[in-house]
Amino acid sequence: MIYEHKGYVMEKKYTPKKKYLGDPKDFAELDETIQQAIADNDELRFEYEKESINLFIAGLTFKLRSEAGLTQKQLAKKIGVPQPFISRLENPESKKISSIDSLARVATAFNKRVMIKIV
């Protein structure tokens, strides 16, 4: 599962510790409330988008790596980076700046493509 909502609390191993088990329409209502709150605040909207992207990349990297049965060290070797890089990439709380380069490396390791859509 890709962790796109903050209804998930991550442990150090970055496995879900607690899930929000409410009605999926609650997410739509929450998203609508957030969108209204950030609509007129460029700085807040920027921070929200940045954190959403980091959370998405963290969840996607963890999902792909776990499904492939790889350790962080194995994935790091496969894409030519140190293991702590993968750890930071998978940690949604890490104060990193995820880049297209990082995402492209992970996608390539799993024979995937990156597609970006701005809506």
C-alpha positions as CSV (number, residue, x, y, z in Angstrom):
1,M,0.0,0.0,0.0
2,I,1.2,3.5,-0.8
3,Y,1.0,5.8,2.3
4,E,-0.6,8.9,0.9
5,H,-2.4,10.0,3.9
6,K,-1.2,11.0,7.3
7,G,-3.6,8.5,8.9
8,Y,-0.6,6.2,9.1
9,V,1.9,6.3,11.9
10,M,5.3,4.8,10.9
11,E,7.7,2.8,13.2
12,K,11.4,3.0,12.8
13,K,11.1,0.0,10.4
14,Y,8.6,2.1,8.5
15,T,5.8,-0.5,8.7
16,P,2.3,0.7,9.5
17,K,1.8,0.8,13.3
18,K,-1.7,2.1,13.2
19,K,-4.1,2.6,10.4
20,Y,-7.1,4.9,10.1
21,L,-10.0,2.6,9.6
22,G,-12.7,5.1,8.9
23,D,-14.8,5.5,5.9
24,P,-12.8,6.4,2.7
25,K,-15.1,9.3,2.1
26,D,-13.6,10.8,5.3
27,F,-10.3,11.2,3.4
28,A,-12.1,13.1,0.7
29,E,-13.6,15.4,3.3
30,L,-10.3,15.8,5.0
31,D,-8.6,16.6,1.7
32,E,-11.3,19.2,0.8
33,T,-10.8,20.8,4.3
34,I,-7.1,21.0,3.8
35,Q,-7.4,22.4,0.3
36,Q,-9.7,25.1,1.6
37,A,-7.3,25.9,4.4
38,I,-4.2,26.3,2.1
39,A,-6.0,27.9,-0.9
40,D,-5.0,31.4,0.0
41,N,-1.6,30.7,1.6
42,D,1.2,30.1,-0.9
43,E,3.8,29.2,1.8
44,L,1.5,26.7,3.5
45,R,0.4,25.2,0.2
46,F,4.1,24.8,-0.8
47,E,4.9,23.0,2.5
48,Y,1.9,20.8,2.2
49,E,2.8,19.8,-1.4
50,K,6.4,19.2,-0.4
51,E,5.4,16.9,2.5
52,S,2.9,15.1,0.4
53,I,5.6,14.3,-2.2
54,N,8.0,13.1,0.5
55,L,5.4,10.9,2.0
56,F,4.5,9.4,-1.3
57,I,8.1,8.7,-2.3
58,A,8.8,7.1,1.2
59,G,5.8,4.8,0.9
60,L,6.4,3.9,-2.7
61,T,10.1,3.1,-2.1
62,F,9.3,1.0,0.9
63,K,6.5,-0.8,-1.1
64,L,8.6,-1.6,-4.1
65,R,11.6,-2.7,-2.0
66,S,9.5,-4.9,0.3
67,E,7.6,-6.5,-2.6
68,A,10.9,-7.4,-4.3
69,G,12.2,-8.9,-1.0
70,L,15.2,-6.6,-0.9
71,T,16.9,-5.1,2.1
72,Q,17.8,-1.5,2.2
73,K,21.4,-2.5,1.8
74,Q,20.6,-4.6,-1.3
75,L,18.6,-1.8,-2.9
76,A,21.3,0.7,-2.1
77,K,23.9,-1.4,-3.8
78,K,21.7,-1.9,-6.8
79,I,21.3,1.8,-7.4
80,G,24.8,2.8,-6.3
81,V,24.1,4.7,-3.1
82,P,24.9,4.1,0.6
83,Q,22.3,2.3,2.7
84,P,21.5,5.4,4.8
85,F,20.3,7.1,1.6
86,I,17.6,4.4,1.3
87,S,16.8,4.7,5.0
88,R,16.3,8.5,4.7
89,L,14.3,8.1,1.4
90,E,11.9,5.6,3.1
91,N,11.5,7.7,6.3
92,P,8.7,10.2,5.8
93,E,9.9,12.1,8.9
94,S,13.4,12.6,7.4
95,K,14.2,16.2,6.5
96,K,15.3,15.3,3.1
97,I,14.6,16.9,-0.3
98,S,13.5,14.1,-2.5
99,S,14.6,14.6,-6.0
100,I,13.6,13.4,-9.4
101,D,17.0,11.8,-9.6
102,S,16.4,9.8,-6.5
103,L,12.9,8.7,-7.7
104,A,14.3,7.8,-11.1
105,R,17.0,5.6,-9.5
106,V,14.5,3.7,-7.5
107,A,12.1,3.3,-10.5
108,T,15.0,2.0,-12.7
109,A,16.0,-0.5,-10.0
110,F,12.5,-2.1,-10.3
111,N,12.2,-1.7,-14.1
112,K,9.6,1.1,-13.6
113,R,9.1,4.5,-15.1
114,V,8.5,7.8,-13.4
115,M,5.5,9.8,-14.6
116,I,4.8,13.3,-13.2
117,K,1.4,14.9,-13.5
118,I,0.6,18.4,-12.2
119,V,-3.1,18.9,-11.7
